[in-house]
Amino acid sequence: MTLTQLSAFVLVARLGSVKAAANALGVSEPAVSQALAALRKYLDDPLLTRSGSGMTMTAGGSRLLTIAAQMVSLGAEAESAVRSARGAAEQLRLVAPSSLVEFVAGPLADAFTARSAGSIEVSAGVSATAEMGVLVSQRLADVALGPFLGGDRSLGLVSEPIFRCRLVVLASPDARLRGAPSQWPWLVEPAATDPDSDVSRLLRGLGVPESRLSVFPNQTAAWEAAVRGAGVAPGIAHLAVHQLRRRELQVVDVPGTPLELCWHATTLALDRRSPAAASLRHFLGTPEAMKLLRSPGTGVPPSRFRPPVYVTIWS
């Protein structure tokens, strides 16, 4: 029995599917399945079974989950302790929706790294809403930025508001939009495919069918297509400040918008969070961080950032 097998089991149990666990770990689905199969064989228990609503834990799986989650968390603490003992920089893994990674995570990471004088090494990665809380609770990530994640108390998370913003719909001033919004061509970034994202909820509320969506690699690419008149693109208003000032885009009046939102910083409880996570949480409340959140750069593709989780799973 290995820690990576236990990690796979915990994520499948928490997220409800092998696919979701594989996405969160950044590995293939067969790798997760093999790790889970090895753990089942070792413990002589199915642990998880498929049902009509997803995965259901056996009695043994239910008892294992709490213990396995503690073991995985202790494993992450052990790795951090050894790194600290040899004088290596403390790792801080940040997860966020794609638009925050594209526009906000880079400037924040650079400023925070400068403050730490290189003692903390920051990596950022894109994650779906349902995955973020689990990653933080299992210490596979240290801080999540974006949605409120404090709903599931069993995860032991603290999710605090840090910044208010507005979701709007943007289009070229020359765009000619006919009919109901549900029939317009919608140009979206990857977070729109996350069913729990704010953009996804907006699209569902407007009744926009999947056939009217074009998904772009990042928010900047979606807005560039909107500038060319290809359709409308939802996004956070202040992140598009450069396009709005140049009058390349304008805000379109759409039912349900502007949608008032609040970004949250989510960490483990104070007595369980790492020193680096505690330090970043404090930094997020400073005027310097508020200025970076309020006045983002021109946008950095998520490909610049390393994935937040590096995992090797073996059978």
Order of alpha helices (4+ residues) and beta strands (2+ residues): alpha-alpha-alpha-beta-beta-alpha-beta-alpha-beta-alpha-beta-beta-beta-alpha-beta-alpha-beta-alpha-beta-beta-alpha-alpha
